């Protein structure tokens, strides 16, 4: 009888001590699971921006402010650029043999630069008429899907992504074609259509006769 009493006492003591420990561990486990579930999902989007560039032309170059190109985006997200003309919307850089110019794009934090050069020598500035180009489209790839994330800067014949596009029948130079392909893989986040402001035209200040006299005097 005494042994039963001792055994029962030990069982009760084990329950009294063990149950709070069980509850504590269970609560911690639930909290950890909830914390994991509450973490933001990795981004699977392609940001789309459109700029009306007609105020920037005629000219051989233009610059656009793009705050969406942060330092993190610049170094970690592939970015594609397309120029829309009266005939098509083509990926930069490209050559227009009909009008005889090449179009190139450069990017930095918060900025995009587009320049036009003559195909005759590749160096001379080519002035694009205002009627020829209308929009600049920018695609920022924030998806980590291997079908669209990675080596966009590589040459087509060496790039797995470009080979995959070719196999899927997608023309990377065609904006509508590539946008349709992206929309089946990631969410298209349209940031809006913006009008690029007219660039400032600096007038050359004509020196007054007094200034000329002063300059002549100072150099004598």
ZAVORO-629566 format. One record per residue: residue in three letters; x, y, z of N, C-alpha, C in turn; residue number from 1. Coordinates in nm, 4 decimals, decimal comma, padded with zeros to 6 digits. Atoms other than C-alpha are relative to their C-alpha. Example, Ala and Ser with C-alpha at 12.3 -4.5 7.8 and 13.67 -1.06 7.14 Angstrom:
// ZAVORO-629566
residu|npx|npy|npz|capx|capy|capz|cpx|cpy|cpz|num
ALA|00,0890|-00,1190|00,0000|01,2300|-00,4500|00,7800|00,0900|00,1200|00,0000|1
SER|-00,0820|-00,1190|-00,0060|01,3670|-00,1060|00,7140|-00,0770|00,1090|00,0730|2
//
This chain:
// ZAVORO-629566
residu|npx|npy|npz|capx|capy|capz|cpx|cpy|cpz|num
UNK|00,0832|-00,1211|00,0000|00,0000|00,0000|00,0000|00,0860|00,1252|00,0000|1
UNK|-00,0901|-00,1141|-00,0053|00,2813|00,2308|00,0843|00,0686|00,0228|-00,1346|2
UNK|-00,0644|-00,0110|00,1307|00,4490|00,1517|-00,2507|-00,0929|00,0640|-00,1022|3
UNK|00,0968|-00,0599|00,0931|00,1297|00,2416|-00,4383|-00,0117|00,1496|00,0237|4
UNK|00,0100|-00,1426|-00,0330|00,1106|00,5704|-00,2533|00,1179|00,0775|-00,0561|5
UNK|-00,1214|-00,0662|00,0512|00,4696|00,6545|-00,3442|-00,0049|00,0122|-00,1523|6
UNK|00,0083|-00,0003|00,1471|00,4134|00,5577|-00,7102|-00,0981|00,1056|-00,0484|7
UNK|00,1021|-00,0997|00,0391|00,0981|00,7671|-00,7309|00,0500|00,1428|00,0200|8
UNK|-00,0567|-00,1332|-00,0279|00,2797|01,0611|-00,5753|00,0974|00,0404|-00,1094|9
UNK|-00,0977|-00,0280|00,1059|00,5591|01,0343|-00,8346|-00,0699|00,0330|-00,1324|10
UNK|00,0747|-00,0247|00,1230|00,3077|01,0181|-01,1200|-00,0600|00,1404|00,0009|11
UNK|00,0604|-00,1331|-00,0114|00,1272|01,3282|-00,9971|00,1049|00,1098|-00,0113|12
UNK|-00,1079|-00,0990|00,0068|00,4550|01,5124|-00,9522|00,0499|00,0150|-00,1431|13
UNK|-00,0444|-00,0054|00,1402|00,5592|01,4192|-01,3073|-00,0961|00,0791|-00,0866|14
UNK|00,1007|-00,0738|00,0782|00,2312|01,5504|-01,4454|00,0072|00,1492|00,0299|15
UNK|-00,0039|-00,1413|-00,0405|00,2547|01,8737|-01,2460|00,1200|00,0713|-00,0615|16
UNK|-00,1214|-00,0617|00,0543|00,6112|01,9385|-01,3670|00,0017|-00,0039|-00,1532|17
UNK|-00,0133|00,0205|00,1449|00,5844|01,8020|-01,7218|-00,1016|00,0752|-00,0842|18
UNK|00,1047|-00,0612|00,0816|00,2545|01,9548|-01,8354|00,0324|00,1450|-00,0370|19
UNK|-00,0375|-00,1375|00,0384|00,3706|02,3202|-01,8155|00,1112|00,0035|-00,1053|20
UNK|-00,1073|00,0054|00,1000|00,6856|02,2214|-02,0068|-00,0569|-00,0329|-00,1370|21
UNK|00,0655|00,0381|00,1255|00,4680|02,0585|-02,2740|-00,0721|00,1194|-00,0631|22
UNK|00,0724|-00,1169|00,0504|00,2493|02,3670|-02,3019|00,0948|00,1057|-00,0544|23
UNK|-00,0975|-00,0999|00,0432|00,5538|02,5935|-02,3304|00,0597|-00,0367|-00,1358|24
UNK|-00,0587|00,0446|00,1268|00,7109|02,3842|-02,6079|-00,1004|00,0082|-00,1143|25
UNK|00,1046|-00,0040|00,1031|00,3800|02,3643|-02,7957|-00,0252|00,1439|-00,0446|26
UNK|00,0208|-00,1408|00,0329|00,3312|02,7402|-02,7770|00,1143|00,0541|-00,0847|27
UNK|-00,1166|-00,0452|00,0754|00,6869|02,8013|-02,9019|-00,0037|-00,0522|-00,1421|28
UNK|00,0077|00,0586|00,1341|00,6325|02,5642|-03,1936|-00,1018|00,0714|-00,0863|29
UNK|00,1048|-00,0702|00,0744|00,3095|02,7354|-03,2962|00,0465|00,1395|-00,0398|30
UNK|-00,0493|-00,1350|00,0282|00,4765|03,0777|-03,2720|00,0998|-00,0010|-00,1136|31
UNK|-00,0989|00,0092|00,1070|00,7627|02,9655|-03,4937|-00,0662|-00,0247|-00,1342|32
UNK|00,0701|00,0282|00,1248|00,5264|02,8255|-03,7539|-00,0726|00,1229|-00,0511|33
UNK|00,0697|-00,1221|00,0407|00,3194|03,1436|-03,7530|00,0978|00,1036|-00,0522|34
UNK|-00,1005|-00,0950|00,0450|00,6363|03,3492|-03,7879|00,0472|-00,0319|-00,1399|35
UNK|-00,0416|00,0398|00,1337|00,7434|03,1480|-04,0913|-00,1074|00,0300|-00,1022|36
UNK|00,1093|-00,0245|00,0937|00,4015|03,1780|-04,2494|-00,0230|00,1483|-00,0236|37
UNK|00,0254|-00,1428|00,0123|00,3899|03,5540|-04,1864|00,1104|00,0732|-00,0760|38
UNK|-00,1062|-00,0637|00,0751|00,7180|03,6225|-04,3696|-00,0492|00,0351|-00,1402|39
UNK|00,0446|-00,0371|00,1348|00,6656|03,8102|-04,6978|00,0530|-00,0979|-00,1038|40
UNK|-00,0407|00,0902|00,1061|00,6753|03,5872|-05,0008|00,0994|00,0703|-00,0910|41
UNK|-00,0964|-00,0587|00,0923|00,9606|03,6400|-05,2439|-00,0737|00,0596|-00,1189|42
UNK|00,0655|-00,0711|00,1084|00,8700|03,8863|-05,5176|00,0053|-00,0814|-00,1285|43
UNK|00,0051|00,0668|00,1298|00,7596|03,7313|-05,8452|-00,0739|00,0915|-00,0959|44
UNK|00,0643|-00,1006|00,0829|00,6804|04,0398|-06,0490|00,0962|00,0521|-00,1071|45
UNK|-00,0741|-00,0757|00,1010|00,7912|04,2250|-06,3589|-00,0607|00,1394|-00,0017|46
UNK|00,0505|-00,1371|-00,0038|00,7568|04,6004|-06,3129|00,0077|00,0614|-00,1402|47
UNK|00,0092|-00,0620|00,1315|00,6471|04,7893|-06,6235|-00,0194|00,1495|00,0148|48
UNK|00,0128|-00,1450|00,0029|00,7007|05,1616|-06,6793|-00,0005|00,0460|-00,1453|49
UNK|00,0087|-00,0545|00,1352|00,6132|05,3643|-06,9871|00,0221|00,1511|00,0053|50
UNK|-00,0299|-00,1425|00,0042|00,7483|05,7081|-07,0781|-00,0263|00,0552|-00,1402|51
UNK|00,0188|-00,0726|00,1256|00,6266|05,9446|-07,3501|00,1235|00,0881|-00,0199|52
UNK|-00,1266|-00,0708|00,0206|00,9519|06,0799|-07,4984|-00,0074|00,1038|-00,1118|53
UNK|00,0101|-00,0914|00,1139|00,8139|06,3044|-07,7737|00,0468|00,1410|00,0331|54
UNK|-00,0519|-00,1320|-00,0381|00,9017|06,6175|-07,5753|00,1519|00,0052|-00,0020|55
UNK|-00,1455|00,0065|-00,0006|01,2635|06,4983|-07,5768|00,0606|00,0104|-00,1393|56
UNK|-00,0473|00,0009|00,1386|01,2895|06,4994|-07,9564|-00,0451|00,1270|-00,0730|57
UNK|-00,1157|00,0658|00,0618|01,4323|06,6012|-08,1987|00,1252|00,0132|00,0848|58
UNK|-00,1243|-00,0023|-00,0742|01,7693|06,5200|-08,0551|00,0779|-00,1281|-00,0205|59
UNK|-00,0839|00,1184|00,0168|02,0576|06,2725|-08,0491|00,0109|-00,0795|00,1312|60
UNK|-00,0012|00,0726|-00,1267|02,0067|06,1709|-07,6832|-00,1099|00,0545|00,0896|61
UNK|00,0904|-00,0502|-00,1033|01,7728|06,2000|-07,3865|00,0258|-00,0738|00,1303|62
UNK|-00,0178|00,0542|-00,1342|01,7786|06,1362|-07,0124|-00,1340|00,0006|00,0718|63
UNK|00,1269|00,0112|-00,0725|01,4866|06,0163|-06,7981|00,0283|-00,0402|00,1440|64
UNK|-00,0083|00,0378|-00,1416|01,4539|06,0029|-06,4200|-00,0892|-00,1211|00,0251|65
UNK|00,0750|00,1231|-00,0300|01,3482|05,6532|-06,3090|00,0314|-00,0404|00,1448|66
UNK|-00,0274|00,0319|-00,1410|01,3319|05,6321|-05,9244|-00,0092|-00,1490|00,0310|67
UNK|00,0160|00,1442|-00,0248|01,2332|05,2651|-05,9507|00,1321|-00,0757|-00,0162|68
UNK|-00,1303|00,0645|00,0142|01,5908|05,1838|-06,0524|00,0858|00,0395|00,1208|69
UNK|-00,0789|-00,0220|-00,1208|01,7366|05,1731|-05,7037|00,1348|-00,0706|-00,0150|70
UNK|-00,1297|00,0678|00,0043|02,0876|05,0533|-05,6253|-00,0178|-00,1509|00,0049|71
UNK|00,0265|00,1434|-00,0090|01,9477|04,7131|-05,5311|-00,0509|-00,0545|-00,1331|72
UNK|00,0527|00,0421|00,1298|01,7536|04,6896|-05,8588|00,1104|00,0004|-00,1048|73
UNK|-00,1053|-00,0141|00,0999|02,0518|04,8083|-06,0620|00,0941|-00,1189|-00,0003|74
UNK|-00,0990|00,1065|-00,0097|02,2778|04,5313|-05,9342|-00,0599|-00,1398|00,0112|75
UNK|00,0574|00,1323|-00,0249|02,0306|04,2497|-05,8722|-00,1174|-00,0382|-00,0902|76
UNK|00,1166|00,0312|00,0836|01,7426|04,2736|-06,1228|00,0296|00,0314|-00,1469|77
UNK|-00,0144|-00,0291|00,1427|01,7681|04,2360|-06,5012|-00,1016|00,1062|-00,0431|78
UNK|00,0873|-00,1066|00,0480|01,6201|04,5386|-06,6823|00,0035|00,0004|-00,1521|79
UNK|00,0109|-00,0049|00,1452|01,4949|04,5456|-07,0421|-00,0601|00,1336|-00,0422|80
UNK|00,0459|-00,1292|00,0513|01,4379|04,8611|-07,2483|-00,0490|-00,0168|-00,1438|81
UNK|00,0573|00,0063|00,1343|01,2176|04,9011|-07,5557|-00,0387|00,1403|-00,0457|82
UNK|00,0387|-00,1273|00,0608|01,1742|05,2002|-07,7863|-00,1117|-00,0250|-00,1003|83
UNK|00,1148|00,0144|00,0898|00,8430|05,2404|-07,9643|00,0081|00,1033|-00,1110|84
UNK|00,0018|-00,0875|00,1168|00,8439|05,3828|-08,3155|-00,1356|-00,0101|-00,0669|85
UNK|00,1275|00,0058|00,0699|00,5701|05,4258|-08,5720|-00,0263|-00,1388|-00,0568|86
UNK|00,0145|00,1325|00,0607|00,6316|05,0692|-08,6907|00,0023|-00,1136|00,1018|87
UNK|-00,0169|00,1115|-00,0940|00,7311|04,8584|-08,3904|00,0508|00,0518|00,1339|88
UNK|-00,0567|-00,0308|-00,1312|00,8534|04,8471|-08,0312|00,1149|-00,0978|00,0203|89
UNK|-00,1159|00,0867|00,0059|01,2095|04,7115|-08,0334|00,0913|00,0163|00,1208|90
UNK|-00,0894|00,0041|-00,1161|01,4576|04,6137|-07,7627|00,1286|00,0774|-00,0283|91
UNK|-00,1282|-00,0693|00,0052|01,7527|04,8415|-07,6966|00,1116|-00,0920|00,0485|92
UNK|-00,0362|-00,0846|00,1141|02,0213|04,8428|-07,8210|-00,0450|-00,0621|-00,1321|93
UNK|00,0346|00,0518|00,1323|01,9316|04,8113|-08,1898|00,0534|00,0941|-00,1072|94
UNK|-00,0395|-00,0789|00,1165|02,0275|04,9324|-08,5359|-00,1197|00,0192|-00,0902|95
UNK|00,1054|-00,0301|00,0969|01,7820|05,1048|-08,7688|00,0679|00,0284|-00,1340|96
UNK|-00,0691|-00,0132|00,1285|01,9233|05,0423|-09,1153|-00,0739|00,0931|-00,0950|97
UNK|00,0789|-00,0836|00,0903|01,6381|05,2289|-09,2849|00,0362|00,1474|00,0131|98
UNK|-00,0353|-00,1398|-00,0225|01,7156|05,5645|-09,1238|00,1501|00,0191|00,0227|99
UNK|-00,1445|-00,0088|-00,0117|02,0819|05,4835|-09,0638|00,0519|00,0418|00,1358|100
UNK|-00,0496|-00,0345|-00,1331|02,1253|05,5073|-08,6866|00,0004|-00,1221|00,0913|101
UNK|00,0013|00,1003|-00,1061|02,2025|05,2926|-08,3823|-00,0505|00,0649|00,1269|102
UNK|00,0542|-00,0500|-00,1269|02,0240|05,3322|-08,0478|00,0592|-00,0825|00,1133|103
UNK|-00,0616|00,0683|-00,1132|02,1982|05,2496|-07,7201|-00,0571|00,0550|00,1306|104
UNK|00,0551|-00,0404|-00,1290|02,0887|05,2624|-07,3574|00,1024|-00,0237|00,1098|105
UNK|-00,0873|00,0104|-00,1163|02,2806|05,3192|-07,0334|-00,0854|00,0297|00,1240|106
UNK|00,0810|-00,0167|-00,1201|02,1433|05,2962|-06,6811|00,0883|00,0257|00,1205|107
UNK|-00,0660|-00,0278|-00,1271|02,2411|05,4228|-06,3393|-00,1094|00,0086|00,1055|108
UNK|00,1001|-00,0114|-00,1062|02,0695|05,4619|-06,0026|-00,0900|00,1208|-00,0281|109
UNK|00,0974|-00,1057|00,0223|01,7538|05,6617|-06,0774|00,0049|00,0671|-00,1355|110
UNK|-00,0155|-00,0660|00,1291|01,8582|05,7469|-06,4344|00,0081|-00,1012|-00,1141|111
UNK|-00,0144|00,0764|00,1235|01,8295|05,6114|-06,7883|00,0429|00,0966|-00,1102|112
UNK|-00,0512|-00,0828|00,1083|02,0277|05,7519|-07,0818|-00,0120|-00,0768|-00,1315|113
UNK|00,0108|00,0606|00,1330|01,9534|05,6800|-07,4488|00,0716|00,0911|-00,0988|114
UNK|-00,0747|-00,0776|00,0983|02,1868|05,7895|-07,7289|-00,0189|-00,0591|-00,1389|115
UNK|00,0154|00,0408|00,1393|02,1691|05,7747|-08,1081|00,1254|00,0399|-00,0780|116
UNK|-00,1207|-00,0238|00,0787|02,4707|05,7408|-08,3387|-00,0234|-00,0402|-00,1451|117
UNK|00,0115|00,0307|00,1427|02,5067|05,7374|-08,7156|00,0655|-00,1343|-00,0299|118
UNK|-00,0569|00,1278|00,0403|02,5651|05,3940|-08,8694|00,1169|00,0169|-00,0971|119
UNK|-00,1089|-00,0229|00,0960|02,8039|05,5521|-09,1193|00,1366|-00,0163|00,0647|120
UNK|-00,1296|00,0106|-00,0669|03,0856|05,5816|-08,8670|-00,0107|-00,0494|00,1442|121
UNK|00,0193|00,0472|-00,1358|02,9333|05,4773|-08,5341|00,0378|00,0993|00,1074|122
UNK|-00,0460|-00,1004|-00,0955|03,0572|05,7973|-08,3711|-00,0831|00,1274|-00,0060|123
UNK|00,0738|-00,1254|00,0179|02,8664|06,0927|-08,5169|-00,1388|-00,0087|00,0623|124
UNK|00,1336|-00,0049|-00,0580|02,5519|06,1974|-08,3321|-00,1060|00,0007|-00,1095|125
UNK|00,1106|00,0054|00,0961|02,2280|06,1191|-08,5154|-00,1223|00,0644|00,0647|126
UNK|00,1144|-00,0716|-00,0557|01,9363|06,3564|-08,4586|-00,1306|-00,0660|-00,0447|127
UNK|00,1265|00,0700|00,0262|01,6086|06,1641|-08,4308|-00,1115|00,1025|-00,0169|128
UNK|00,1127|-00,0929|00,0179|01,3071|06,3512|-08,5750|-00,1101|-00,0276|00,1012|129
UNK|00,1022|00,0110|-00,1049|01,0177|06,4137|-08,3370|-00,1112|-00,0976|-00,0364|130
UNK|00,1103|00,0880|00,0408|00,7735|06,2050|-08,5418|00,0378|-00,1478|00,0045|131
UNK|-00,0453|00,1380|00,0182|00,9846|05,8889|-08,5417|-00,0210|-00,0878|00,1238|132
UNK|00,0117|00,0793|-00,1226|00,9871|05,7700|-08,1768|-00,1012|00,0632|00,0942|133
UNK|00,1056|-00,0529|-00,0875|00,7113|05,8019|-07,9167|00,0129|-00,0417|00,1459|134
UNK|-00,0009|00,0481|-00,1390|00,7681|05,5884|-07,6038|00,1257|-00,0811|00,0302|135
UNK|-00,1016|00,0898|-00,0540|01,0320|05,4197|-07,3909|-00,0686|-00,0894|00,1012|136
UNK|00,0587|00,0968|-00,0920|00,9154|05,1019|-07,2168|00,1132|-00,0655|00,0800|137
UNK|-00,1012|00,0593|-00,0882|01,1101|04,9642|-06,9171|-00,0619|-00,1178|00,0744|138
UNK|00,0438|00,1207|-00,0706|01,0733|04,6116|-06,7753|00,1064|-00,0369|00,1028|139
UNK|-00,0905|00,0361|-00,1086|01,2339|04,5448|-06,4349|-00,0404|-00,1384|00,0507|140
UNK|00,0327|00,1387|-00,0315|01,2486|04,1696|-06,3709|00,0357|-00,0298|00,1455|141
UNK|-00,0213|00,0311|-00,1409|01,2041|04,1010|-05,9994|-00,0355|-00,1452|00,0331|142
UNK|00,0280|00,1412|-00,0185|01,1035|03,7397|-06,0479|00,1304|-00,0779|00,0055|143
UNK|-00,1163|00,0884|-00,0053|01,3513|03,4644|-05,9586|-00,0255|-00,1285|-00,0794|144
UNK|00,0265|00,1163|00,0843|01,1951|03,2206|-06,2021|00,1134|-00,0146|-00,1013|145
UNK|-00,1187|00,0220|00,0837|01,4833|03,0655|-06,3953|-00,0280|00,0217|-00,1482|146
UNK|00,0323|-00,0218|00,1413|01,2950|03,1119|-06,7228|00,0181|00,1453|-00,0428|147
UNK|-00,0119|-00,1412|00,0378|01,3234|03,4910|-06,7058|00,1030|00,0762|00,0823|148
UNK|-00,0961|-00,0711|-00,0845|01,5815|03,5748|-06,4386|00,1405|-00,0465|-00,0324|149
UNK|-00,1394|00,0402|00,0204|01,9525|03,5849|-06,5107|00,0738|00,0776|-00,1054|150
UNK|-00,1012|-00,0526|00,0917|02,1808|03,6445|-06,8052|-00,0567|00,0738|-00,1220|151
UNK|00,0555|-00,0758|00,1131|01,9927|03,9011|-07,0158|00,1078|00,0759|-00,0759|152
UNK|-00,1050|-00,0756|00,0667|02,3164|04,0803|-07,0946|00,0899|-00,0861|-00,0878|153
UNK|-00,0857|00,0891|00,0781|02,4783|03,7739|-07,2519|-00,0413|-00,0013|-00,1459|154
UNK|00,0310|00,0097|00,1428|02,4980|03,7177|-07,6247|-00,1029|-00,1105|-00,0209|155
UNK|00,1072|00,0981|00,0207|02,1947|03,5304|-07,7601|00,0494|-00,1424|-00,0233|156
UNK|-00,0466|00,1360|00,0302|02,4015|03,2366|-07,8863|00,0671|-00,0670|00,1188|157
UNK|-00,0628|00,0563|-00,1193|02,5555|03,1892|-07,5394|-00,0908|00,0035|00,1222|158
UNK|00,0876|-00,0203|-00,1149|02,2610|03,2711|-07,3151|-00,1069|-00,1087|00,0090|159
UNK|00,1063|00,0998|-00,0180|02,0421|02,9902|-07,1742|-00,1391|00,0612|-00,0067|160
UNK|00,1314|-00,0644|00,0031|01,7553|03,2376|-07,1308|-00,0413|00,0304|-00,1435|161
UNK|00,0318|-00,0324|00,1390|01,7744|03,3541|-07,4917|-00,0288|-00,1268|-00,0803|162
UNK|00,0252|00,1271|00,0676|01,7942|02,9940|-07,6103|-00,1380|-00,0536|00,0367|163
UNK|00,1326|00,0438|-00,0437|01,4864|02,9143|-07,4009|-00,1105|00,0782|-00,0686|164
UNK|00,0983|-00,0830|00,0702|01,2977|03,2067|-07,5558|-00,0136|-00,0429|-00,1455|165
UNK|00,0016|00,0428|00,1395|01,3979|03,0951|-07,9030|-00,0730|-00,1329|-00,0152|166
UNK|00,0667|00,1302|00,0030|01,2825|02,7403|-07,8269|-00,1502|00,0147|00,0188|167
UNK|00,1429|-00,0235|-00,0239|00,9482|02,8784|-07,7034|-00,0640|00,0830|-00,1110|168
UNK|00,0530|-00,0784|00,1107|00,9116|03,0810|-08,0231|-00,0219|00,1461|00,0342|169
UNK|00,0156|-00,1388|-00,0449|00,9490|03,4180|-07,8439|00,1097|00,0865|-00,0619|170
UNK|-00,0944|-00,0955|00,0569|01,1132|03,7124|-08,0219|00,0337|00,1039|00,1056|171
UNK|-00,0393|-00,0897|-00,1085|01,3080|03,9007|-07,7545|-00,0018|00,1462|-00,0436|172
UNK|-00,0014|-00,1380|00,0495|01,3233|04,2105|-07,9764|-00,1400|00,0595|-00,0129|173
UNK|00,1377|-00,0461|00,0126|00,9433|04,2321|-07,9930|-00,0612|00,0183|00,1391|174
UNK|00,0521|-00,0333|-00,1333|00,7937|04,4067|-07,6877|-00,1269|-00,0778|00,0337|175
UNK|00,1265|00,0689|-00,0267|00,4448|04,2578|-07,7183|00,0221|-00,1492|00,0209|176
UNK|-00,0283|00,1426|-00,0099|00,5871|03,9092|-07,7629|00,0603|-00,0336|00,1369|177
UNK|-00,0683|00,0285|-00,1264|00,8136|03,9262|-07,4573|-00,0905|00,0303|00,1187|178
UNK|00,0910|-00,0329|-00,1096|00,5480|04,0927|-07,2383|-00,1033|-00,1112|00,0194|179
UNK|00,0940|00,1118|-00,0091|00,3014|03,8146|-07,3196|00,0638|-00,1222|00,0642|180
UNK|-00,0731|00,1121|-00,0597|00,5650|03,5568|-07,2265|00,0178|00,0206|00,1496|181
UNK|-00,0178|-00,0307|-00,1421|00,6383|03,7305|-06,8954|-00,1294|-00,0173|00,0784|182
UNK|00,1279|00,0017|-00,0710|00,2692|03,7518|-06,8044|-00,0444|-00,1413|00,0363|183
UNK|00,0326|00,1384|-00,0323|00,2462|03,3704|-06,8038|00,0889|-00,0560|00,1108|184
UNK|-00,0953|00,0474|-00,0997|00,5324|03,3441|-06,5542|-00,0066|00,0813|00,1294|185
UNK|00,0001|-00,0891|-00,1163|00,5105|03,6464|-06,3221|-00,1113|00,1029|-00,0136|186
UNK|00,1003|-00,1068|00,0014|00,2674|03,9219|-06,2256|00,0611|00,1252|-00,0622|187
UNK|-00,0450|-00,1243|00,0615|00,2989|04,2365|-06,4393|-00,0491|00,1162|00,0862|188
UNK|00,0320|-00,1127|-00,0874|00,3114|04,5359|-06,2049|00,0190|00,1299|-00,0792|189
UNK|-00,0075|-00,1212|00,0822|00,2271|04,8394|-06,4212|00,0092|00,1228|00,0901|190
UNK|-00,0241|-00,1156|-00,0862|00,3743|05,1441|-06,2492|-00,0607|00,1284|-00,0546|191
UNK|00,0637|-00,1183|00,0555|00,2143|05,3925|-06,4875|00,0666|00,0499|-00,1270|192
UNK|-00,0519|-00,0641|00,1211|00,2617|05,5973|-06,8031|00,0332|00,1444|00,0347|193
UNK|-00,0482|-00,1324|-00,0367|00,4649|05,9133|-06,7602|00,0427|00,0775|-00,1243|194
UNK|-00,0454|-00,0865|00,1089|00,5456|06,2083|-06,9831|00,1341|00,0586|00,0396|195
UNK|-00,1324|-00,0537|-00,0281|00,9146|06,2864|-06,9916|00,0001|00,1498|-00,0281|196
UNK|00,0043|-00,1449|00,0192|00,9555|06,6630|-06,9444|00,0917|00,0461|-00,1121|197
UNK|-00,0821|-00,0575|00,1052|01,0953|06,8801|-07,2174|00,1352|00,0425|00,0579|198
UNK|-00,1320|-00,0368|-00,0534|01,4720|06,9205|-07,1708|00,0214|00,1505|-00,0048|199
UNK|-00,0283|-00,1431|-00,0046|01,5995|07,2621|-07,0767|00,0936|00,0388|-00,1136|200
UNK|-00,0838|-00,0523|00,1077|01,7409|07,4592|-07,3660|00,0725|00,1231|00,0513|201
UNK|-00,0786|-00,1112|-00,0524|02,0220|07,6826|-07,2534|00,0382|00,0948|-00,1142|202
UNK|-00,0345|-00,0996|00,1005|02,0566|08,0019|-07,4506|00,1412|00,0516|00,0259|203
UNK|-00,1349|-00,0531|-00,0116|02,4026|08,1253|-07,5232|-00,0078|00,1496|00,0292|204
UNK|00,0032|-00,1400|-00,0405|02,4601|08,4582|-07,3480|00,1009|00,0774|-00,0844|205
UNK|-00,0862|-00,0819|00,0829|02,5973|08,7168|-07,5887|00,0739|00,1005|00,0873|206
UNK|-00,0747|-00,0971|-00,0812|02,8772|08,9237|-07,4346|-00,0314|00,1426|-00,0416|207
UNK|00,0231|-00,1416|00,0290|02,8149|09,2969|-07,4094|00,1304|00,0623|-00,0460|208
UNK|-00,1237|-00,0675|00,0419|03,0619|09,5430|-07,5655|00,0959|00,0237|00,1158|209
UNK|-00,0847|-00,0221|-00,1168|03,1862|09,6166|-07,2141|00,0769|-00,1255|00,0369|210
UNK|-00,0655|00,1265|-00,0294|03,2584|09,2495|-07,1567|00,1121|-00,0278|-00,0983|211
UNK|-00,1005|00,0237|00,1021|03,4443|09,2262|-07,4882|00,1218|00,0880|00,0237|212
UNK|-00,1108|-00,0908|-00,0275|03,6542|09,5323|-07,4029|00,0812|-00,0505|00,1181|213
UNK|-00,0683|00,0488|-00,1187|03,7297|09,3845|-07,0653|00,0863|-00,1222|-00,0314|214
UNK|-00,0728|00,1197|00,0375|03,8318|09,0522|-07,2151|00,1230|00,0349|-00,0824|215
UNK|-00,1128|-00,0407|00,0836|04,0486|09,2233|-07,4735|00,1080|00,0672|00,0832|216
UNK|-00,0952|-00,0701|-00,0862|04,2094|09,4422|-07,2121|00,0768|-00,0974|00,0894|217
UNK|-00,0617|00,0931|-00,0954|04,2749|09,1554|-06,9747|00,0991|-00,0931|-00,0664|218
UNK|-00,0914|00,0910|00,0681|04,4537|08,9493|-07,2404|00,1140|00,0743|-00,0672|219
UNK|-00,1064|-00,0752|00,0684|04,6722|09,2295|-07,3727|00,1291|-00,0069|00,0773|220
//
